[in-house]
Amino acid sequence: MKQEMTGGLVLCVMGLGLSFAPPVWLWTLTEKWKTKDGTGPSKSYGILLKSLGVLFAAAGCALAVWGGVSA
């Protein structure tokens, strides 16, 4: 398997993980310690995670497809 295809698949899996994981889980793991009251993520945080997930998944699929074609 080529490096482009492997990288594309990794990006695609990361993107799908960000898209479908509940924002509260990711916020608890990465951002909760930075707050004083720990009330939870904002709606914009959830929108940002979902948007990045879609972007990563699209970039990963494109890299996997076009990386394998250019051989």
C-alpha positions as CSV (number, residue, x, y, z in Angstrom):
1,M,0.0,0.0,0.0
2,K,1.4,3.4,-0.9
3,Q,2.0,6.1,1.6
4,E,-0.6,8.4,0.0
5,M,-3.3,5.8,0.4
6,T,-2.3,5.0,4.0
7,G,-2.3,8.7,4.9
8,G,-5.6,9.2,3.2
9,L,-7.2,6.3,5.1
10,V,-5.8,7.6,8.4
11,L,-7.2,11.1,7.7
12,C,-10.5,9.6,6.6
13,V,-10.8,7.6,9.9
14,M,-9.9,10.6,11.9
15,G,-12.4,12.7,10.1
16,L,-15.2,10.2,10.7
17,G,-14.2,9.9,14.3
18,L,-14.5,13.7,14.7
19,S,-17.8,13.8,12.8
20,F,-19.6,11.1,14.8
21,A,-18.0,11.3,18.3
22,P,-20.1,13.3,20.8
23,P,-18.4,16.8,21.3
24,V,-18.8,16.4,25.1
25,W,-16.4,13.4,25.1
26,L,-13.7,15.1,23.1
27,W,-14.1,18.3,25.1
28,T,-13.8,16.4,28.4
29,L,-10.6,14.7,27.2
30,T,-8.9,17.8,25.8
31,E,-10.4,21.1,27.1
32,K,-12.1,20.6,30.4
33,W,-9.0,21.1,32.5
34,K,-8.6,24.6,31.0
35,T,-11.9,25.9,32.5
36,K,-12.7,26.9,36.1
37,D,-16.3,25.7,36.2
38,G,-16.2,22.9,33.7
39,T,-19.7,23.6,32.4
40,G,-19.3,21.9,29.0
41,P,-18.5,22.8,25.4
42,S,-20.3,25.5,23.6
43,K,-22.4,25.0,20.5
44,S,-19.7,26.6,18.3
45,Y,-17.2,24.0,19.6
46,G,-19.5,21.2,18.4
47,I,-20.0,22.8,15.1
48,L,-16.2,23.3,14.7
49,L,-15.5,19.6,15.5
50,K,-18.2,18.4,13.0
51,S,-16.9,20.7,10.3
52,L,-13.3,19.6,10.8
53,G,-14.4,16.0,10.8
54,V,-16.1,16.4,7.4
55,L,-13.1,18.3,6.0
56,F,-10.6,15.7,7.2
57,A,-12.8,12.8,5.9
58,A,-13.1,14.5,2.5
59,A,-9.4,15.3,2.3
60,G,-8.5,11.7,3.4
61,C,-10.8,10.1,0.8
62,A,-9.4,12.4,-1.9
63,L,-5.9,11.6,-1.0
64,A,-6.5,7.9,-0.9
65,V,-8.2,7.9,-4.3
66,W,-6.0,10.3,-6.2
67,G,-2.8,9.1,-4.5
68,G,-3.5,5.6,-5.7
69,V,-4.3,6.8,-9.3
70,S,-1.1,8.8,-9.8
71,A,1.0,5.6,-9.7
